[in-house]
Amino acid sequence: MEPMYGLILILVWAGVNALIASKRRRSGPAFFGWSVLPVIPVAMLAAYLSHGEGAIAGWAAFIPAAGAFIAAIAVPNGQEAAARTGSFGAYVKCPYCK
């Protein structure tokens, strides 16, 4: 894969992660950052550990975006968080519900 195509794919995936997180009442920019900022260190580490193998480093660059995607899906949305903790943002747990 050409590096520029990989970069575009990572940025699009990071945008999807941010969109999912913001729809679930979480910080979209934080999930975008978690998807994009660790890409270079992870790719450099993979290149170092694989003795310069470019393909492994390129595929390893997708690990942060995949991790942020899993986290964006796994975190509870605002209503679920309010049900667990009693309140979250504008959501408040019903006082009659147990």
N, C-alpha and C positions, 0 to 999 in steps of 0.2 A: 504494500500500500504506500502510495506517495505520502510524504510527511504532511503536506498541506491538506490532503483529503482527511487524514487522521485528525489533524487539528480542528478542521471544520466539524467533523463528526463528534469530537469531544465537546466542542462548544455547543453544538445542537443538543447533545445529550445532557449537558449541564443546564441548558435552558429548560429542557423537559423536567429535570430534577427540581429546578427552582419553581416551575409552574405547579408541579404536584405538591411540593411543600407549601406553597402559598395557598393553594386550594384547601389544604388541610390545616390552615391557620397557623403555619409555621413560617420561619424566616426564609423566604425565597432567596435573597442575596447570600445568606449564610450557606445554603445548600449549593448554590452556584459556586461559591468560593471553595467549598469542600470538594467539589467536582473538578475544579480547574487548578487550584494552587498546588496540590501535591503531584501534579502530572510530571513535571520536570525532575524532581528528586526521585520519584519512583522509576522513571525511565532511566535515569543515570545509574541508580542502584542496580537495576536489572541488566544494564549494559556492562557494568563492572563485574557483576556476579557471573554473567554468561561469557566473559572474556571478549566483549565487543560485538556480540551477535546482535545485529540491528533489528532483526525480525522479533526477537524476544523482547527487546526494549520497546519496540513499537506496540506490541500487544500488551505489555505490562503497563503502558501509559493509560490503558482503559480501566485499570483496577480502581483508581479513585472515583471515577464516574460511576462505575458499577456499585461500589460501596455506598456512595451517596444515594443512588437510586434505591437500593435495598433499604437504607435508612429512611428515605422520604416516604416509602410505602409502609414501613413498619411503625413509624411514630404514630401515636393516636391523634385523631383530629380533635378540634376544640370540644365537641360534645362528649367524646370518649374521655378526654382528659378531665373534663368537669365532673363526669360521673365517677371517676376514680378518686379525684382529689377534693371534690366539693365545689371548686370554681376554677375557671380558666378564662381569662379575658372577659368577654361579655356574657359568657355562659355560667350559670349557677345551677348546682344540683337541686332538684326538687326536694323541698324539706320533708315531704311525705313519703318519698321513695327510700328504700333501704338498699 
